[in-house]
Amino acid sequence: MFEIRNEAEGVEILLYDLIGESTDYWTGKTSGISAKAFKAALDEASPKPVSLRIDSSGGDVFEAFAMCSAIQRYPGRVTAHVDGLAASAASYVAVVCDDVAMNDYAYMMIHCASSYGRGNARELEDVAARLRNIDANLAAIYQKRSSLSIEQVLDYMADETWFTASDAMECGLCTEVVETEERMAACIDPAVANSYRHVPEGVALRSAQEESHAPRTVSVEAVKEAAYAILDGRIYWKEGRNE
């Protein structure tokens, strides 16, 4: 979900989807949020205060970098509200905002950049070098917001660390913990959940068929044990499956 709401006190932008737009080859259905659409929303809102509400499993690193640049250039104040989950690419979109508020049951996840590649040794070494450069850029973003050293940030990224709101507050990744009744669970897309290593038990699976963000009862382990996961009508097969 990508939605812009004009309020009396400012503009509310909902980032409730993956970062980066993609179109399904078979159905023609488009999903995800592009940096271009996000920048257009900020341009329309300028210079009003913006509340950026986030519940996202992450996505494309370069689309997220473009979103970060748009936020940093924005003339008004931007406050990130992590309503459920700010994982991977969504986490650094959050931390570049002027303020970062997290619901007390929300999560923020940071990890090293990853990619798929094929080729000879030199080509794969080039991919590894680019990933290390991206990791350095990401670490600098987190370090600037937090009280952590670059070395600590890199260690957290290598471990794929899931911060609760209180954890994030303690190390400076968020500026406010909002105590509230749990009306919305931290949710993650099923196909994405299968690619992460340490998804907490408190993070539920998001159903592609449901528009609300009510707590789910399906566990992440259910997807990990399955031969495949389905997201928005697309089938994601696990590696090593039988043909």
C-alpha positions in Angstrom: 0.0 0.0 0.0 1.3 3.5 -1.0 -1.1 6.2 0.1 -0.9 10.0 0.6 -3.2 11.6 3.1 -3.6 15.3 3.6 -4.2 16.2 7.2 -4.8 19.5 8.9 -1.4 19.4 10.6 0.6 18.0 7.6 0.8 15.1 5.2 0.8 11.4 6.0 2.5 9.0 3.6 2.0 5.3 4.0 4.9 3.0 3.0 3.2 -0.4 3.5 4.8 -2.3 0.7 8.2 -3.4 -0.6 10.7 -0.7 -1.6 11.0 -0.7 -5.4 8.4 -1.3 -8.0 8.1 -4.5 -10.1 5.6 -5.9 -12.6 4.6 -9.5 -12.8 5.4 -10.9 -16.2 2.3 -13.1 -16.4 -0.4 -11.0 -14.8 0.9 -7.5 -15.5 0.2 -6.6 -11.8 2.5 -3.9 -10.4 3.5 -4.0 -6.8 6.0 -2.2 -4.6 6.8 1.5 -4.1 9.1 3.3 -6.5 11.5 6.1 -5.5 10.0 8.2 -8.4 6.5 7.9 -6.9 7.8 8.6 -3.4 9.7 11.7 -4.6 6.5 13.0 -6.3 4.6 12.5 -3.1 7.1 14.6 -1.2 7.1 17.3 -3.9 3.3 17.5 -3.6 3.6 17.7 0.2 6.3 20.4 0.3 6.9 22.2 2.6 4.4 20.7 5.1 5.5 18.4 7.9 5.4 14.8 6.8 4.5 11.7 8.8 6.1 8.7 7.1 4.3 5.6 8.3 6.3 2.4 7.6 5.5 -1.3 7.5 7.8 -2.8 5.0 10.0 -5.9 4.6 12.6 -3.9 2.6 13.5 -4.1 -1.1 15.8 -2.6 -3.6 18.9 -0.9 -2.1 19.2 1.8 -4.8 15.5 2.7 -4.8 15.9 3.1 -1.0 19.0 5.3 -1.4 17.0 7.5 -3.8 14.2 7.8 -1.2 16.8 8.7 1.4 18.1 11.5 -0.8 14.6 12.8 -1.3 14.0 12.9 2.4 17.3 14.6 3.1 16.5 17.3 0.6 12.9 17.9 1.8 12.5 21.4 3.2 10.0 20.4 5.8 10.3 18.1 8.8 9.9 14.3 8.2 9.0 12.0 11.0 9.2 8.2 10.5 6.6 6.1 12.3 7.5 2.4 12.3 4.0 1.0 12.7 5.0 -2.6 12.4 8.3 -3.4 10.6 11.1 -1.4 9.0 13.4 -4.1 7.7 16.4 -4.0 5.4 16.0 -1.2 2.8 13.0 0.3 4.8 15.2 0.7 7.9 17.5 3.3 6.4 14.6 5.1 4.8 13.4 5.4 8.4 16.6 6.4 10.1 17.4 9.3 7.7 14.2 11.1 8.8 14.4 13.9 11.4 12.7 11.8 14.0 12.0 8.1 14.3 9.1 6.8 16.4 8.5 3.1 16.8 5.4 1.4 18.2 6.4 -0.6 21.3 5.8 -3.9 19.5 7.5 -2.8 16.2 10.8 -4.1 14.8 13.7 -2.7 12.9 16.0 -5.0 11.0 19.5 -4.2 9.6 21.7 -6.6 7.6 24.4 -6.6 5.0 23.5 -6.1 1.4 23.0 -9.2 -0.7 22.7 -10.1 -4.3 22.4 -12.9 -6.8 25.3 -13.4 -9.2 26.9 -15.7 -11.7 30.1 -15.6 -13.7 33.8 -16.3 -13.4 35.9 -15.6 -10.3 36.8 -12.0 -11.3 33.2 -11.2 -12.0 32.0 -12.6 -8.7 34.9 -10.7 -6.9 33.6 -7.5 -8.5 30.1 -8.3 -7.1 31.6 -8.9 -3.6 33.5 -5.6 -3.8 30.3 -3.7 -4.7 28.5 -5.3 -1.8 31.2 -4.3 0.6 31.0 -0.7 -0.7 27.2 -0.7 -0.2 27.7 -2.1 3.3 30.1 0.7 4.1 27.5 3.3 3.0 24.7 1.6 5.0 26.9 1.5 8.1 27.6 5.2 7.8 23.8 5.9 7.6 23.1 3.9 10.8 26.1 5.2 12.6 25.1 8.8 12.0 21.7 8.3 13.6 22.9 6.0 16.5 25.3 6.0 19.3 27.1 3.0 17.8 30.6 2.8 16.2 31.0 1.8 12.6 32.5 -1.5 13.8 29.4 -2.2 16.0 27.1 -1.3 13.2 28.9 -3.7 10.8 28.7 -6.5 13.4 25.0 -5.9 13.8 24.5 -5.9 10.0 26.6 -9.1 9.6 24.4 -10.8 12.3 21.1 -9.7 10.6 19.9 -8.0 13.8 16.2 -7.4 14.6 15.8 -4.5 17.0 12.7 -4.2 19.2 11.6 -0.6 19.7 13.4 -0.5 23.1 16.6 -2.0 21.6 16.5 0.7 18.9 15.9 3.4 21.4 18.8 2.3 23.5 21.3 2.5 20.7 19.8 5.6 19.1 18.2 4.1 16.0 14.9 5.6 17.0 14.0 8.7 19.0 10.7 7.7 20.6 8.9 4.5 21.6 5.1 4.9 21.4 3.2 2.8 23.9 -0.1 1.7 22.4 -2.5 -1.2 22.3 -1.4 -3.8 19.8 -3.7 -3.3 16.9 -1.3 -4.2 14.2 1.4 -6.9 14.2 4.8 -6.5 12.6 4.2 -8.3 9.3 6.5 -9.6 6.7 6.0 -10.8 3.1 6.2 -14.6 3.0 8.7 -14.8 0.2 10.9 -12.3 1.9 10.7 -14.1 5.3 12.2 -17.1 3.7 15.2 -15.2 2.6 16.0 -13.8 6.1 17.9 -15.8 8.8 16.6 -14.6 12.1 13.0 -13.5 11.8 11.7 -13.2 15.4 8.7 -15.2 16.6 6.8 -12.0 17.1 6.8 -11.1 13.4 3.8 -12.5 11.5 3.3 -13.3 7.8 1.4 -10.9 5.7 -1.3 -12.3 3.5 -1.4 -10.9 0.0 -5.2 -11.3 0.1 -5.6 -9.0 3.1 -5.5 -5.2 3.1 -5.7 -4.7 6.8 -2.7 -5.0 9.1 -4.4 -7.1 11.9 -2.2 -9.6 13.7 -1.7 -12.9 11.8 -1.6 -16.4 13.3 0.5 -18.1 10.6 4.1 -18.6 11.7 7.2 -17.9 9.7 8.3 -21.5 10.3 5.3 -22.7 8.2 6.8 -21.0 5.2 10.3 -22.2 5.9 9.1 -25.8 6.0 7.1 -25.5 2.7 8.5 -26.2 -0.7 7.4 -22.8 -2.0 5.8 -19.5 -0.9 3.2 -17.6 -2.8 3.2 -13.8 -2.9 0.8 -11.7 -5.0 0.0 -14.7 -7.2 3.7 -15.5 -7.8 5.3 -18.8 -6.8 8.8 -18.6 -5.2 10.4 -22.1 -5.1 13.0 -23.0 -2.6 16.5 -23.8 -3.6 17.2 -27.5 -3.9 13.6 -28.5 -4.7 12.8 -31.5 -6.7 11.7 -30.8 -10.3 
